[in-house]
Amino acid sequence: MNVQDFSAPNANYEINRFKDYWTDSEWLSEEESKEFAKWGYYSKPFEFNSKGRVLGINMQACNNMNWWLLDDRSDPGHQI
């Protein structure tokens, strides 16, 4: 997955494949999985510390080689 089109949520094939694997392995809850499927990022509580969180960031939103970002240079997927 070298580039990603952020024009519509839930449209990225690779992200949805990871979502299925991570949901089946119970890494992501159902709610976290739905958020991840939209744009490729998620947040979840850190199990060993009740005050911490794990942040999974989609770096394609900042990839200067992602030609899809030429169409819209704003915050794709409202990640930031």
C-alpha positions as CSV (number, residue, x, y, z in Angstrom):
1,M,0.0,0.0,0.0
2,N,2.2,2.9,-1.3
3,V,-0.7,5.3,-1.9
4,Q,-4.2,5.8,-0.6
5,D,-7.2,7.6,-2.0
6,F,-8.9,9.5,0.9
7,S,-11.9,10.6,-1.2
8,A,-14.3,8.1,0.5
9,P,-14.3,6.2,3.8
10,N,-14.2,2.4,3.8
11,A,-12.9,2.3,0.2
12,N,-9.3,1.0,0.7
13,Y,-8.9,-2.7,0.0
14,E,-5.7,-3.2,2.0
15,I,-7.0,-1.4,5.1
16,N,-10.1,-3.5,5.1
17,R,-8.0,-6.7,4.8
18,F,-6.0,-5.6,7.9
19,K,-9.2,-4.7,9.7
20,D,-10.5,-8.3,9.1
21,Y,-7.3,-9.9,10.4
22,W,-7.0,-7.6,13.4
23,T,-10.7,-8.0,14.4
24,D,-10.5,-11.8,14.1
25,S,-7.4,-11.8,16.3
26,E,-9.2,-9.6,18.8
27,W,-6.5,-6.8,18.5
28,L,-9.3,-4.3,17.6
29,S,-12.7,-4.2,19.1
30,E,-15.8,-3.9,16.9
31,E,-15.9,-0.1,17.4
32,E,-12.1,0.3,16.8
33,S,-12.4,-1.8,13.7
34,K,-15.1,0.4,12.3
35,E,-13.0,3.5,12.9
36,F,-9.9,1.8,11.3
37,A,-11.9,0.7,8.2
38,K,-12.9,4.3,7.4
39,W,-9.4,5.9,7.0
40,G,-6.8,3.5,8.4
41,Y,-6.2,4.9,11.9
42,Y,-7.5,4.0,15.3
43,S,-7.1,4.7,19.0
44,K,-7.6,2.2,21.9
45,P,-6.9,2.0,25.6
46,F,-3.5,0.7,26.6
47,E,-4.2,-2.5,28.5
48,F,-1.3,-2.2,31.0
49,N,-2.0,1.4,32.0
50,S,-5.5,2.7,32.4
51,K,-4.4,6.3,31.6
52,G,-2.6,5.4,28.3
53,R,-3.8,4.9,24.7
54,V,-2.4,3.2,21.7
55,L,-2.6,5.4,18.6
56,G,-2.4,3.7,15.2
57,I,-1.7,6.5,12.6
58,N,-2.1,6.2,8.9
59,M,1.1,7.7,7.5
60,Q,-0.3,7.8,3.9
61,A,-1.9,11.1,4.9
62,C,1.6,12.7,5.0
63,N,3.3,10.7,2.2
64,N,4.6,13.3,-0.3
65,M,4.7,10.5,-2.9
66,N,1.0,9.8,-2.5
67,W,-0.4,11.3,-5.7
68,W,-4.0,11.1,-4.4
69,L,-3.2,14.0,-2.0
70,L,-2.6,16.4,-4.9
71,D,-6.4,16.6,-5.3
72,D,-7.0,17.7,-1.7
73,R,-4.1,18.9,0.5
74,S,-6.2,19.2,3.7
75,D,-6.3,16.7,6.5
76,P,-7.4,13.6,4.7
77,G,-9.6,11.3,6.8
78,H,-9.7,14.0,9.6
79,Q,-6.9,12.1,11.3
80,I,-5.0,15.1,12.7
